[in-house]
Amino acid sequence: MWLVAPHIPHAVREFLDRIGIEYSEIHEVQFRRVADRYGIAIQSPNREPVRPQASGAGRLHQRRAAEGVSHESYRLLASIDKRGIAALINEFEGAVKRRVDIGLAVKLRKQVLDATVASVDHATMMQLAKWCKTEGPVYWGGMAVAQKIGADLFGVVLDRKHFGT
């Protein structure tokens, strides 16, 4: 027997160790990819049901863009790995070239890590979406990290076109 879940509390880990059951934590995005591969639909409490397609999560995002889905369609994942997000925010701060660009990291910390209930406001979401796809070489160092942050928070890389930018 092997338990695989997005989050396994410390007390549960200790119990599983005592009775000899293996366990692994995987991020919800990875969990959804596996479900998608096997044609299983997963629904989270604060997210519309996602019907898997053979083309995967990237194609789902492309389909949403083609349908003109607005930024309101982006919803935070039910389970957010705050330690992972904190590490990515630190990585983002190290990757940006200008001090002014650290504002996004500050906003994300406040809205996701420091808040009792994580939420990302429209302005922060739009700023993150701009970082996820940018043409300016000064921003390229932070682009890949911003994409990881978006995927970890929303399950997809944010598309700046949804915000009209």
Stockholm file with secondary structure:
# STOCKHOLM 1.0

chainA/1-165         MWLVAPHIPHAVREFLDRIGIEYSEIHEVQFRRVADRYGIAIQSPNREPVRPQASGAGRLHQRRAAEGVSHESYRLLASIDKRGIAALINEFEGAVKRRVDIGLAVKLRKQVLDATVASVDHATMMQLAKWCKTEGPVYWGGMAVAQKIGADLFGVVLDRKHFGT
#=GR chainA/1-165 SS CEEEESCCCHHHHHHHHHHTCEEEECCHHHHHHHHHHTTCCBCCTTSCCBCCCTTCHHHHHHHHHHTTCCGGGCCCCSSCCHHHHHHHHHHHHHHCSSGGGGHHHHHHIIIIISSSSCCCCHHHHHHHHHHHSCCCGGGHHHHHHHHHHHHHHHSSCCCGGGGTC
#=GC SS_cons         CEEEESCCCHHHHHHHHHHTCEEEECCHHHHHHHHHHTTCCBCCTTSCCBCCCTTCHHHHHHHHHHTTCCGGGCCCCSSCCHHHHHHHHHHHHHHCSSGGGGHHHHHHIIIIISSSSCCCCHHHHHHHHHHHSCCCGGGHHHHHHHHHHHHHHHSSCCCGGGGTC
//
